[in-house]
Amino acid sequence: MAKRSDRRRQSRSAKLWHAEQAWRAATSCSELLAVETDISDRKWRLFAIACVRKVLALCPEPWHREAFEQTEIIVDGPSPGAPCKGIPEVWEGYSWLEHWSIWDTWYPRPNSPRPSPSPEERAAENALIYLAHWPEGKNARHPTFQNVLLALAPGDGADAAQKREEHDGRFTDVLDEIAGDPFGWIDFDPNWRTFNAMCLARTIYATRDYSLMPILADALQDAGCDVDDILNHCRAPGAHMRGCWVVDLVLGKA
């Protein structure tokens, strides 16, 4: 008879295996979000920030910008899952969303200072509220992302649903850029964190100058890094963003 500890270990291994298979088989970002992983709360909030940035132009109020910028500061602080403070609209909006949830896109709030915002504007604001309030930690990624999809393709018809599905598939690249492969293991040698590599990584993170990514690959390779996943990601032509898993790996950020 197997010991209880052995059964628990086998159960955890089986759960991890099934989670990895689900992750690899996923074709949309919504499917990826449903998989249980050990991705940190900071990473999930960076993902949410990247998503909301796509619809930030639909948020014209001064408090919108204040909430977004405050969230970007919080995510690099000691408590990356902390809510924004000093912005009453965030708390009032979240209290309303607790009752109406995602359908608030179609039902304007009473006493709103904005005259009849469009459905996409309302959805973008909702996404920002979830991002700024960040209720229940990483679970806030779901309503944030769903509201971003609604902002990009509002409506309840078949065409709108198809467009949301298409956007859903494209956002897998955003999550891959930030989280990388949560089921893969890269043994990053601390000796690769040379002065040049660290300076480049800090500059990229602070300035979002991703044209330096291929130079970072050269610096890592000069330091002895021979991991193709790292070097190829730095040299890939795709879009990079804050939270890039390679830059975070160099900086030692989880």
Disulfide bonds with the S-S distance in Angstrom:
none
